[in-house]
């Protein structure tokens, strides 16, 4: 499974990639621009992963890498947004 992950400038920038690796996922691409913790959230208007706009950079990377799933966490790591590739080959936010 190919995964794209973004921490949206939050605290999970190290823990989630490590947890995914420990679980055996070897194809994890990171939205590097959003892996830098910052309370200013410079790449999004709002860092809420349940809002589609917050995952737009991850969705763009998913198109390039042909990811099966996109995972984004909010800055303090207590919420997440997920998008999955459907049968038509498009990623849809769940």
C-alpha positions in Angstrom: 0.0 0.0 0.0 1.3 3.4 -0.9 0.6 6.1 1.7 0.9 9.9 1.7 1.1 11.5 5.2 1.0 15.1 6.4 1.2 16.4 9.9 0.0 19.9 8.8 2.8 21.5 10.7 2.1 19.6 13.9 3.5 17.3 16.5 3.0 14.0 14.6 5.7 14.7 12.1 7.9 12.0 13.6 5.6 9.7 15.4 3.2 8.7 12.6 5.9 7.9 10.0 7.7 5.8 12.7 4.5 4.0 13.6 3.7 3.3 9.9 7.2 1.9 9.4 6.9 -0.2 12.5 3.6 -1.6 11.2 5.4 -2.7 8.0 4.4 0.1 5.6 7.4 0.8 3.5 5.9 3.1 0.8 5.1 6.3 2.8 5.6 9.7 1.1 5.6 12.8 3.3 4.4 16.3 2.4 7.8 17.7 3.4 6.6 21.3 3.3 4.1 20.5 6.1 6.4 18.4 8.2 7.9 21.5 9.9 6.1 22.2 13.1 4.8 25.8 13.1 2.0 27.5 14.9 1.6 29.8 12.0 0.6 26.9 9.7 2.1 28.7 6.6 0.8 26.3 3.9 -2.9 26.2 5.0 -5.6 28.6 5.8 -6.8 26.2 8.6 -5.0 23.2 9.9 -8.2 21.1 10.4 -7.7 17.8 8.5 -11.4 17.2 8.2 -11.5 20.2 5.8 -10.6 19.2 2.3 -8.5 22.3 1.7 -6.1 21.3 4.5 -5.3 18.1 2.7 -4.9 19.6 -0.7 -1.0 19.4 -0.8 -1.3 15.7 0.3 -3.9 15.0 -2.3 -1.6 16.6 -5.0 1.3 14.4 -3.8 -1.0 11.4 -3.9 -1.7 12.0 -7.6 2.0 12.1 -8.3 2.8 9.0 -6.3 -0.3 7.1 -7.1 -1.0 6.7 -3.4 -3.8 4.4 -2.1 -4.5 6.5 1.0 -3.8 10.0 2.3 -3.6 10.6 6.0 -3.4 14.0 7.6 -3.4 14.9 11.3 -4.2 18.1 13.0 -1.3 20.0 14.7 -1.8 18.4 18.2 -2.5 14.9 16.7 -6.0 14.3 18.1 -7.9 14.4 14.8 -7.2 13.1 11.3 -8.5 13.3 7.8 -8.3 10.3 5.4 -8.7 10.1 1.7 -8.7 6.7 -0.2 -8.4 5.8 -3.8 -11.7 4.6 -5.3 -12.3 2.1 -8.1 -12.1 4.9 -10.6 -8.5 5.7 -9.5 -9.4 9.0 -7.8 -8.8 9.8 -4.1 -11.9 10.8 -2.1 -11.8 12.4 1.3 -13.7 10.3 3.8 
